[in-house]
Amino acid sequence: GCSHDKTKQWIEEVERIFVLLKMPEEDKVNYDTYLLKGDAMDWWQSIREIR
């Protein structure tokens, strides 16, 4: 569906940025979470609360 396509496109975009910036693995989660918005950010915050 449309949501899956957008998610896949977002992931591919972020992965290209990682390559371009030669980003270390340990920095990737922080960068990804910085980019989250709306429902995705709500989901991530709920995951962090569980941990």
C-alpha distance matrix in Angstrom:
0.0 3.8 5.6 5.4 6.4 8.8 10.1 10.8 12.4 14.4 15.7 16.8 18.5 20.3 21.4 22.9 24.8 26.1 27.5 29.0 30.7 31.6 30.5 32.0 29.9 31.5 30.4 26.7 25.7 27.8 26.2 22.6 23.5 25.3 22.1 20.1 19.7 19.0 17.1 17.0 20.8 21.4 19.8 22.0 25.0 24.7 24.6 27.7 29.5 29.1 30.8
3.8 0.0 3.8 5.5 5.1 6.2 8.6 9.9 10.5 12.3 14.3 15.4 16.5 18.4 20.0 21.2 22.8 24.5 26.0 27.1 28.8 30.1 29.0 30.9 29.0 30.6 29.0 25.4 24.6 26.2 24.3 20.9 21.8 23.1 19.6 17.9 17.2 16.7 15.5 15.5 19.1 20.1 19.1 21.0 24.0 24.2 24.3 27.1 29.0 29.1 30.7
5.6 3.8 0.0 3.8 5.4 5.1 6.1 8.6 9.8 10.5 12.3 14.3 15.3 16.6 18.4 20.1 21.3 22.7 24.6 25.8 27.1 28.3 26.8 28.4 26.4 27.6 26.2 22.6 21.4 23.1 21.5 17.9 18.5 20.0 16.8 14.7 14.1 13.6 12.0 11.8 15.5 16.5 15.3 17.3 20.2 20.4 20.5 23.3 25.2 25.4 27.0
5.4 5.5 3.8 0.0 3.8 5.5 5.1 6.1 8.5 9.8 10.6 12.3 14.2 15.4 16.5 18.5 20.1 21.1 22.8 24.5 25.9 26.7 25.3 26.7 24.5 26.1 25.0 21.3 20.4 22.6 21.0 17.4 18.5 20.4 17.4 15.6 15.9 15.9 14.1 13.0 16.7 17.9 16.0 17.5 20.9 21.0 20.4 23.2 25.5 25.2 26.5
6.4 5.1 5.4 3.8 0.0 3.8 5.4 5.1 6.1 8.6 10.0 10.6 12.2 14.3 15.4 16.6 18.6 20.1 21.3 22.6 24.5 25.5 24.7 26.5 24.8 26.7 25.3 21.5 21.2 23.2 21.1 17.8 19.5 20.9 17.5 16.3 16.8 17.3 16.2 15.0 18.5 20.2 18.7 19.8 23.2 23.8 23.2 25.7 28.2 28.2 29.2
8.8 6.2 5.1 5.5 3.8 0.0 3.8 5.5 5.0 6.1 8.6 9.9 10.5 12.3 14.2 15.4 16.6 18.5 20.2 21.1 22.6 24.1 22.9 25.0 23.5 25.0 23.2 19.6 19.2 20.7 18.5 15.2 16.7 17.7 14.1 13.1 13.3 14.1 13.6 12.4 15.6 17.6 16.7 17.6 20.8 21.8 21.5 23.7 26.2 26.7 27.7
10.1 8.6 6.1 5.1 5.4 3.8 0.0 3.8 5.4 5.1 6.2 8.7 9.9 10.7 12.3 14.4 15.5 16.6 18.6 20.1 21.2 22.3 20.8 22.4 20.5 21.9 20.4 16.8 16.1 18.0 16.1 12.6 14.1 15.7 12.6 11.3 12.3 13.3 12.3 10.2 13.5 15.6 14.1 14.7 18.2 19.0 18.3 20.6 23.2 23.5 24.3
10.8 9.9 8.6 6.1 5.1 5.5 3.8 0.0 3.8 5.5 5.2 6.2 8.6 10.0 10.6 12.5 14.5 15.4 16.8 18.5 20.1 20.8 19.9 21.5 19.7 21.8 20.5 16.8 16.8 19.1 17.0 13.8 16.0 17.7 14.6 14.0 15.6 17.0 16.0 13.6 16.8 19.0 17.2 17.4 21.0 21.9 20.7 22.8 25.7 25.7 26.1
12.4 10.5 9.8 8.5 6.1 5.0 5.4 3.8 0.0 3.8 5.5 5.2 6.2 8.7 9.9 10.7 12.6 14.4 15.6 16.6 18.5 19.8 19.2 21.5 20.3 22.4 20.6 17.0 17.5 19.2 16.6 13.8 16.3 17.1 13.7 13.9 15.2 17.0 16.9 14.7 17.4 20.1 18.9 18.9 22.3 23.7 22.8 24.5 27.5 28.0 28.3
14.4 12.3 10.5 9.8 8.6 6.1 5.1 5.5 3.8 0.0 3.8 5.5 5.1 6.2 8.6 10.0 10.8 12.5 14.5 15.4 16.6 18.1 16.9 19.2 18.0 19.6 17.6 14.1 14.3 15.7 13.0 10.2 12.6 13.3 9.9 10.2 11.9 14.2 14.4 11.9 14.1 17.2 16.2 15.8 19.1 20.8 20.0 21.4 24.5 25.2 25.4
15.7 14.3 12.3 10.6 10.0 8.6 6.2 5.2 5.5 3.8 0.0 3.8 5.4 5.2 6.1 8.7 9.9 10.5 12.5 14.3 15.4 16.1 14.8 16.6 15.0 17.0 15.5 11.8 12.3 14.4 12.2 9.2 12.1 13.6 10.9 11.3 13.8 16.2 15.9 12.7 14.9 17.8 16.3 15.3 18.9 20.4 18.9 20.3 23.6 24.0 23.8
16.8 15.4 14.3 12.3 10.6 9.9 8.7 6.2 5.2 5.5 3.8 0.0 3.8 5.5 5.1 6.3 8.8 9.9 10.7 12.4 14.4 15.1 14.7 16.9 15.9 18.5 17.0 13.4 14.8 16.9 14.2 12.0 15.2 16.2 13.5 14.5 16.9 19.4 19.3 16.4 18.5 21.5 20.1 19.1 22.6 24.2 22.6 23.9 27.3 27.6 27.2
18.5 16.5 15.3 14.2 12.2 10.5 9.9 8.6 6.2 5.1 5.4 3.8 0.0 3.8 5.5 5.2 6.5 8.9 10.1 10.7 12.5 14.1 13.8 16.6 16.2 18.4 16.2 13.0 14.6 15.8 12.6 11.0 14.2 14.3 11.4 13.2 15.4 18.3 19.0 16.2 17.8 21.2 20.3 19.2 22.3 24.5 23.2 24.1 27.5 28.3 27.9
20.3 18.4 16.6 15.4 14.3 12.3 10.7 10.0 8.7 6.2 5.2 5.5 3.8 0.0 3.8 5.4 5.0 6.3 8.8 9.8 10.6 12.0 10.8 13.4 12.9 14.8 12.5 9.3 10.9 12.2 9.0 7.6 11.1 11.5 9.2 11.2 14.2 17.4 18.0 14.8 15.8 19.3 18.4 16.7 19.7 22.1 20.6 21.1 24.6 25.5 24.8
21.4 20.0 18.4 16.5 15.4 14.2 12.3 10.6 9.9 8.6 6.1 5.1 5.5 3.8 0.0 3.8 5.3 5.0 6.4 8.7 9.9 10.2 9.7 11.9 11.3 14.0 12.5 9.3 11.6 13.6 11.0 9.8 13.5 14.4 12.6 14.4 17.6 20.6 20.8 17.4 18.6 22.0 20.6 18.7 21.9 24.0 22.0 22.5 26.2 26.7 25.6
22.9 21.2 20.1 18.5 16.6 15.4 14.4 12.5 10.7 10.0 8.7 6.3 5.2 5.4 3.8 0.0 3.8 5.4 5.2 6.1 8.6 9.7 10.3 13.3 13.7 16.5 14.6 11.9 14.7 16.0 12.9 12.4 16.1 16.2 14.2 16.6 19.4 22.6 23.2 20.1 21.2 24.7 23.7 21.9 24.9 27.2 25.4 25.9 29.5 30.2 29.1
24.8 22.8 21.3 20.1 18.6 16.6 15.5 14.5 12.6 10.8 9.9 8.8 6.5 5.0 5.3 3.8 0.0 3.8 5.4 5.0 6.0 8.2 8.2 11.7 12.6 14.8 12.2 10.1 13.0 13.5 10.1 10.5 14.1 13.5 12.0 15.0 17.9 21.4 22.5 19.3 19.8 23.4 22.8 20.7 23.4 26.1 24.5 24.4 28.0 29.1 27.9
26.1 24.5 22.7 21.1 20.1 18.5 16.6 15.4 14.4 12.5 10.5 9.9 8.9 6.3 5.0 5.4 3.8 0.0 3.8 5.5 5.3 5.7 5.0 8.1 9.0 11.5 9.5 7.5 10.9 12.0 9.3 10.0 13.6 13.7 13.0 15.7 19.1 22.5 23.2 19.7 20.0 23.6 22.6 20.0 22.8 25.3 23.2 23.0 26.7 27.6 26.0
27.5 26.0 24.6 22.8 21.3 20.2 18.6 16.8 15.6 14.5 12.5 10.7 10.1 8.8 6.4 5.2 5.4 3.8 0.0 3.8 5.5 4.9 6.7 9.5 10.8 13.9 12.5 10.8 14.4 15.6 13.1 13.7 17.4 17.5 16.5 19.2 22.4 25.9 26.5 23.0 23.6 27.1 26.0 23.6 26.4 28.8 26.6 26.5 30.3 30.9 29.2
29.0 27.1 25.8 24.5 22.6 21.1 20.1 18.5 16.6 15.4 14.3 12.4 10.7 9.8 8.7 6.1 5.0 5.5 3.8 0.0 3.8 5.6 7.8 11.4 13.4 15.9 13.8 12.7 16.2 16.6 13.6 14.8 18.3 17.6 16.6 19.7 22.7 26.3 27.4 24.2 24.5 28.2 27.5 25.1 27.7 30.4 28.6 28.2 31.9 33.0 31.4
30.7 28.8 27.1 25.9 24.5 22.6 21.2 20.1 18.5 16.6 15.4 14.4 12.5 10.6 9.9 8.6 6.0 5.3 5.5 3.8 0.0 3.8 5.2 8.8 11.5 13.3 11.0 10.7 14.3 14.2 11.5 13.5 16.7 15.7 15.5 18.9 22.0 25.7 27.0 23.6 23.4 27.1 26.6 23.8 26.1 29.0 27.1 26.3 30.0 31.2 29.4
31.6 30.1 28.3 26.7 25.5 24.1 22.3 20.8 19.8 18.1 16.1 15.1 14.1 12.0 10.2 9.7 8.2 5.7 4.9 5.6 3.8 0.0 3.8 6.5 9.3 11.7 10.4 10.3 14.2 14.7 12.7 14.6 17.8 17.6 17.6 20.6 24.0 27.6 28.5 24.9 24.8 28.3 27.4 24.5 26.8 29.5 27.2 26.4 30.1 31.0 28.8
30.5 29.0 26.8 25.3 24.7 22.9 20.8 19.9 19.2 16.9 14.8 14.7 13.8 10.8 9.7 10.3 8.2 5.0 6.7 7.8 5.2 3.8 0.0 3.8 6.5 8.3 6.6 6.8 10.6 11.0 9.5 11.5 14.5 14.5 15.0 17.8 21.4 24.9 25.7 22.1 21.7 25.1 24.2 21.1 23.3 26.0 23.7 22.7 26.5 27.4 25.2
32.0 30.9 28.4 26.7 26.5 25.0 22.4 21.5 21.5 19.2 16.6 16.9 16.6 13.4 11.9 13.3 11.7 8.1 9.5 11.4 8.8 6.5 3.8 0.0 3.8 5.5 5.6 6.8 10.1 11.0 10.7 12.6 15.2 15.8 16.9 19.2 22.9 26.3 26.7 23.0 22.4 25.6 24.3 21.0 23.1 25.5 22.8 21.7 25.4 26.0 23.4
29.9 29.0 26.4 24.5 24.8 23.5 20.5 19.7 20.3 18.0 15.0 15.9 16.2 12.9 11.3 13.7 12.6 9.0 10.8 13.4 11.5 9.3 6.5 3.8 0.0 3.8 5.5 5.4 7.9 10.0 10.4 11.3 13.7 15.2 16.3 17.9 21.7 24.8 24.7 20.9 20.6 23.4 21.8 18.5 20.8 22.8 19.9 19.1 22.8 23.0 20.5
31.5 30.6 27.6 26.1 26.7 25.0 21.9 21.8 22.4 19.6 17.0 18.5 18.4 14.8 14.0 16.5 14.8 11.5 13.9 15.9 13.3 11.7 8.3 5.5 3.8 0.0 3.8 5.7 7.0 8.1 9.7 11.2 12.7 14.1 16.0 17.5 21.2 24.2 24.2 20.6 19.6 22.2 20.9 17.3 19.0 21.2 18.4 16.8 20.4 20.9 18.2
30.4 29.0 26.2 25.0 25.3 23.2 20.4 20.5 20.6 17.6 15.5 17.0 16.2 12.5 12.5 14.6 12.2 9.5 12.5 13.8 11.0 10.4 6.6 5.6 5.5 3.8 0.0 3.8 5.8 5.6 6.4 8.8 10.4 11.0 12.9 15.0 18.6 21.9 22.4 18.9 17.7 20.7 19.9 16.3 18.0 20.7 18.4 16.8 20.4 21.5 19.1
26.7 25.4 22.6 21.3 21.5 19.6 16.8 16.8 17.0 14.1 11.8 13.4 13.0 9.3 9.3 11.9 10.1 7.5 10.8 12.7 10.7 10.3 6.8 6.8 5.4 5.7 3.8 0.0 3.8 5.5 5.1 6.0 8.6 9.9 10.9 12.6 16.4 19.6 19.9 16.2 15.7 18.8 17.7 14.4 16.7 19.2 16.9 16.1 19.9 20.7 18.8
25.7 24.6 21.4 20.4 21.2 19.2 16.1 16.8 17.5 14.3 12.3 14.8 14.6 10.9 11.6 14.7 13.0 10.9 14.4 16.2 14.3 14.2 10.6 10.1 7.9 7.0 5.8 3.8 0.0 3.8 5.4 5.0 6.1 8.5 10.0 10.7 14.5 17.3 17.2 13.6 12.8 15.6 14.3 10.9 13.1 15.5 13.1 12.3 16.1 16.9 15.2
27.8 26.2 23.1 22.6 23.2 20.7 18.0 19.1 19.2 15.7 14.4 16.9 15.8 12.2 13.6 16.0 13.5 12.0 15.6 16.6 14.2 14.7 11.0 11.0 10.0 8.1 5.6 5.5 3.8 0.0 3.8 5.5 5.3 6.2 8.9 10.3 13.7 16.8 17.5 14.2 12.5 15.4 15.1 11.5 12.8 15.9 14.2 12.5 16.1 17.7 16.0
26.2 24.3 21.5 21.0 21.1 18.5 16.1 17.0 16.6 13.0 12.2 14.2 12.6 9.0 11.0 12.9 10.1 9.3 13.1 13.6 11.5 12.7 9.5 10.7 10.4 9.7 6.4 5.1 5.4 3.8 0.0 3.8 5.5 5.1 6.6 9.1 12.6 16.1 17.2 13.9 12.7 16.2 16.0 12.9 14.7 17.9 16.5 15.4 18.9 20.6 19.3
22.6 20.9 17.9 17.4 17.8 15.2 12.6 13.8 13.8 10.2 9.2 12.0 11.0 7.6 9.8 12.4 10.5 10.0 13.7 14.8 13.5 14.6 11.5 12.6 11.3 11.2 8.8 6.0 5.0 5.5 3.8 0.0 3.8 5.4 5.3 6.6 10.4 13.7 14.3 10.7 10.3 13.8 13.1 10.4 12.9 15.7 14.3 14.0 17.5 18.9 18.1
23.5 21.8 18.5 18.5 19.5 16.7 14.1 16.0 16.3 12.6 12.1 15.2 14.2 11.1 13.5 16.1 14.1 13.6 17.4 18.3 16.7 17.8 14.5 15.2 13.7 12.7 10.4 8.6 6.1 5.3 5.5 3.8 0.0 3.8 5.3 5.2 8.7 11.6 12.2 9.0 7.4 10.8 10.6 7.6 9.5 12.6 11.7 11.1 14.4 16.2 15.6
25.3 23.1 20.0 20.4 20.9 17.7 15.7 17.7 17.1 13.3 13.6 16.2 14.3 11.5 14.4 16.2 13.5 13.7 17.5 17.6 15.7 17.6 14.5 15.8 15.2 14.1 11.0 9.9 8.5 6.2 5.1 5.4 3.8 0.0 3.8 5.7 8.4 11.9 13.6 10.9 8.9 12.4 13.3 10.6 11.7 15.2 14.9 13.9 16.8 19.2 18.6
22.1 19.6 16.8 17.4 17.5 14.1 12.6 14.6 13.7 9.9 10.9 13.5 11.4 9.2 12.6 14.2 12.0 13.0 16.5 16.6 15.5 17.6 15.0 16.9 16.3 16.0 12.9 10.9 10.0 8.9 6.6 5.3 5.3 3.8 0.0 3.8 6.5 10.3 12.1 9.5 8.6 12.4 13.1 11.3 13.1 16.3 16.1 15.9 18.8 20.8 20.7
20.1 17.9 14.7 15.6 16.3 13.1 11.3 14.0 13.9 10.2 11.3 14.5 13.2 11.2 14.4 16.6 15.0 15.7 19.2 19.7 18.9 20.6 17.8 19.2 17.9 17.5 15.0 12.6 10.7 10.3 9.1 6.6 5.2 5.7 3.8 0.0 3.8 7.1 8.4 5.7 5.1 8.8 9.5 8.3 10.3 13.1 13.3 13.7 16.3 18.2 18.6
19.7 17.2 14.1 15.9 16.8 13.3 12.3 15.6 15.2 11.9 13.8 16.9 15.4 14.2 17.6 19.4 17.9 19.1 22.4 22.7 22.0 24.0 21.4 22.9 21.7 21.2 18.6 16.4 14.5 13.7 12.6 10.4 8.7 8.4 6.5 3.8 0.0 3.8 6.5 5.6 5.0 7.9 9.7 9.7 11.0 13.5 14.7 15.3 17.2 19.4 20.5
19.0 16.7 13.6 15.9 17.3 14.1 13.3 17.0 17.0 14.2 16.2 19.4 18.3 17.4 20.6 22.6 21.4 22.5 25.9 26.3 25.7 27.6 24.9 26.3 24.8 24.2 21.9 19.6 17.3 16.8 16.1 13.7 11.6 11.9 10.3 7.1 3.8 0.0 3.8 5.5 5.4 6.4 8.8 10.1 10.9 12.6 14.6 15.7 16.9 19.0 20.7
17.1 15.5 12.0 14.1 16.2 13.6 12.3 16.0 16.9 14.4 15.9 19.3 19.0 18.0 20.8 23.2 22.5 23.2 26.5 27.4 27.0 28.5 25.7 26.7 24.7 24.2 22.4 19.9 17.2 17.5 17.2 14.3 12.2 13.6 12.1 8.4 6.5 3.8 0.0 3.8 5.4 5.0 6.1 8.6 9.9 10.6 12.4 14.3 15.4 16.8 18.9
17.0 15.5 11.8 13.0 15.0 12.4 10.2 13.6 14.7 11.9 12.7 16.4 16.2 14.8 17.4 20.1 19.3 19.7 23.0 24.2 23.6 24.9 22.1 23.0 20.9 20.6 18.9 16.2 13.6 14.2 13.9 10.7 9.0 10.9 9.5 5.7 5.6 5.5 3.8 0.0 3.8 5.4 5.1 6.3 8.7 10.0 10.7 12.5 14.4 15.7 17.1
20.8 19.1 15.5 16.7 18.5 15.6 13.5 16.8 17.4 14.1 14.9 18.5 17.8 15.8 18.6 21.2 19.8 20.0 23.6 24.5 23.4 24.8 21.7 22.4 20.6 19.6 17.7 15.7 12.8 12.5 12.7 10.3 7.4 8.9 8.6 5.1 5.0 5.4 5.4 3.8 0.0 3.8 5.4 5.1 6.1 8.6 9.8 10.6 12.4 14.4 15.7
21.4 20.1 16.5 17.9 20.2 17.6 15.6 19.0 20.1 17.2 17.8 21.5 21.2 19.3 22.0 24.7 23.4 23.6 27.1 28.2 27.1 28.3 25.1 25.6 23.4 22.2 20.7 18.8 15.6 15.4 16.2 13.8 10.8 12.4 12.4 8.8 7.9 6.4 5.0 5.4 3.8 0.0 3.8 5.5 5.2 6.3 8.8 10.0 10.7 12.7 14.7
19.8 19.1 15.3 16.0 18.7 16.7 14.1 17.2 18.9 16.2 16.3 20.1 20.3 18.4 20.6 23.7 22.8 22.6 26.0 27.5 26.6 27.4 24.2 24.3 21.8 20.9 19.9 17.7 14.3 15.1 16.0 13.1 10.6 13.3 13.1 9.5 9.7 8.8 6.1 5.1 5.4 3.8 0.0 3.8 5.5 5.2 6.4 8.8 10.0 11.0 13.0
22.0 21.0 17.3 17.5 19.8 17.6 14.7 17.4 18.9 15.8 15.3 19.1 19.2 16.7 18.7 21.9 20.7 20.0 23.6 25.1 23.8 24.5 21.1 21.0 18.5 17.3 16.3 14.4 10.9 11.5 12.9 10.4 7.6 10.6 11.3 8.3 9.7 10.1 8.6 6.3 5.1 5.5 3.8 0.0 3.8 5.4 5.1 6.3 8.7 10.1 11.0
25.0 24.0 20.2 20.9 23.2 20.8 18.2 21.0 22.3 19.1 18.9 22.6 22.3 19.7 21.9 24.9 23.4 22.8 26.4 27.7 26.1 26.8 23.3 23.1 20.8 19.0 18.0 16.7 13.1 12.8 14.7 12.9 9.5 11.7 13.1 10.3 11.0 10.9 9.9 8.7 6.1 5.2 5.5 3.8 0.0 3.8 5.4 5.1 6.3 8.8 10.1
24.7 24.2 20.4 21.0 23.8 21.8 19.0 21.9 23.7 20.8 20.4 24.2 24.5 22.1 24.0 27.2 26.1 25.3 28.8 30.4 29.0 29.5 26.0 25.5 22.8 21.2 20.7 19.2 15.5 15.9 17.9 15.7 12.6 15.2 16.3 13.1 13.5 12.6 10.6 10.0 8.6 6.3 5.2 5.4 3.8 0.0 3.8 5.4 5.1 6.5 9.0
24.6 24.3 20.5 20.4 23.2 21.5 18.3 20.7 22.8 20.0 18.9 22.6 23.2 20.6 22.0 25.4 24.5 23.2 26.6 28.6 27.1 27.2 23.7 22.8 19.9 18.4 18.4 16.9 13.1 14.2 16.5 14.3 11.7 14.9 16.1 13.3 14.7 14.6 12.4 10.7 9.8 8.8 6.4 5.1 5.4 3.8 0.0 3.8 5.4 5.3 6.7
27.7 27.1 23.3 23.2 25.7 23.7 20.6 22.8 24.5 21.4 20.3 23.9 24.1 21.1 22.5 25.9 24.4 23.0 26.5 28.2 26.3 26.4 22.7 21.7 19.1 16.8 16.8 16.1 12.3 12.5 15.4 14.0 11.1 13.9 15.9 13.7 15.3 15.7 14.3 12.5 10.6 10.0 8.8 6.3 5.1 5.4 3.8 0.0 3.8 5.4 5.3
29.5 29.0 25.2 25.5 28.2 26.2 23.2 25.7 27.5 24.5 23.6 27.3 27.5 24.6 26.2 29.5 28.0 26.7 30.3 31.9 30.0 30.1 26.5 25.4 22.8 20.4 20.4 19.9 16.1 16.1 18.9 17.5 14.4 16.8 18.8 16.3 17.2 16.9 15.4 14.4 12.4 10.7 10.0 8.7 6.3 5.1 5.4 3.8 0.0 3.8 5.5
29.1 29.1 25.4 25.2 28.2 26.7 23.5 25.7 28.0 25.2 24.0 27.6 28.3 25.5 26.7 30.2 29.1 27.6 30.9 33.0 31.2 31.0 27.4 26.0 23.0 20.9 21.5 20.7 16.9 17.7 20.6 18.9 16.2 19.2 20.8 18.2 19.4 19.0 16.8 15.7 14.4 12.7 11.0 10.1 8.8 6.5 5.3 5.4 3.8 0.0 3.8
30.8 30.7 27.0 26.5 29.2 27.7 24.3 26.1 28.3 25.4 23.8 27.2 27.9 24.8 25.6 29.1 27.9 26.0 29.2 31.4 29.4 28.8 25.2 23.4 20.5 18.2 19.1 18.8 15.2 16.0 19.3 18.1 15.6 18.6 20.7 18.6 20.5 20.7 18.9 17.1 15.7 14.7 13.0 11.0 10.1 9.0 6.7 5.3 5.5 3.8 0.0
